[in-house]
């Protein structure tokens, strides 16, 4: 099982956050604002983050590196810099 490079704990999954942009319609109904959300959302590529479920530090910013970490294929894992 891989160990988190930030906290050193063994982990078997990461928490992934993905960014989407959505839109809505803003109406006034009986003098009160009401929003109707559209069913579509646009994925914002390059905005992903994968964090340790224990220390909640961001470890990776792309799925490929996150999967390689979980597979333990690389001896040196590239973590997101600047979040020590």
FENQUIRA-V327687 format. One record per residue. RES is the residue in three letters. OMEGA is omega in whole degrees, -180 to 180 (999 if undefined). NEAR is the number of other ideal C-beta (glycine too) atoms within 12 Angstrom. D_FIRST is the distance of its C-alpha to the first C-alpha in Angstrom with 1 decimal. Layout:
# FENQUIRA-V327687
RES&OMEGA&NEAR&D_FIRST + RES&OMEGA&NEAR&D_FIRST
This chain:
# FENQUIRA-V327687
UNK&-179&12&0.0 + UNK&177&26&3.8 + UNK&177&20&6.7 + UNK&179&30&9.8 + UNK&180&28&12.5 + UNK&-176&26&15.1 + UNK&177&19&14.3 + UNK&180&13&11.6 + UNK&175&17&9.8 + UNK&179&16&6.2 + UNK&178&27&6.5 + UNK&175&16&6.1 + UNK&176&19&9.6 + UNK&174&36&12.3 + UNK&-179&21&15.9 + UNK&176&23&18.3 + UNK&-178&19&21.9 + UNK&-178&20&24.6 + UNK&176&16&28.2 + UNK&175&16&31.1 + UNK&178&14&34.8 + UNK&180&16&37.1 + UNK&179&14&40.8 + UNK&176&15&43.2 + UNK&179&14&46.9 + UNK&-178&13&48.6 + UNK&168&13&51.7 + UNK&179&10&54.3 + UNK&-177&11&55.1 + UNK&177&7&57.9 + UNK&-180&7&57.4 + UNK&178&9&53.7 + UNK&177&12&50.9 + UNK&179&13&48.7 + UNK&173&14&45.8 + UNK&-178&13&45.0 + UNK&177&14&41.6 + UNK&-178&14&41.5 + UNK&-175&9&39.1 + UNK&176&11&37.8 + UNK&-179&14&35.2 + UNK&177&13&34.4 + UNK&179&13&30.9 + UNK&-177&14&30.8 + UNK&179&13&28.9 + UNK&-178&11&27.1 + UNK&-177&17&26.7 + UNK&173&26&23.1 + UNK&178&26&20.6 + UNK&-175&34&16.9 + UNK&176&28&15.9 + UNK&179&32&13.3 + UNK&-178&20&14.0 + UNK&-178&19&14.4 + UNK&178&20&16.5 + UNK&176&19&17.8 + UNK&177&25&18.1 + UNK&-179&27&18.4 + UNK&-176&38&15.9 + UNK&178&33&17.2 + UNK&173&26&20.6 + UNK&-174&23&20.1 + UNK&-179&20&18.2 + UNK&179&17&17.8 + UNK&179&26&15.9 + UNK&179&32&13.7 + UNK&178&20&12.9 + UNK&177&22&12.3 + UNK&-179&33&9.8 + UNK&178&27&7.8 + UNK&-178&15&8.6 + UNK&-179&16&7.8 + UNK&-176&14&11.5 + UNK&176&18&13.0 + UNK&177&9&13.1 + UNK&-179&11&14.9 + UNK&180&25&14.0 + UNK&177&18&17.1 + UNK&177&30&17.0 + UNK&-177&24&20.2 + UNK&173&12&22.6 + UNK&-180&9&24.7 + UNK&-179&20&22.4 + UNK&999&12&21.5
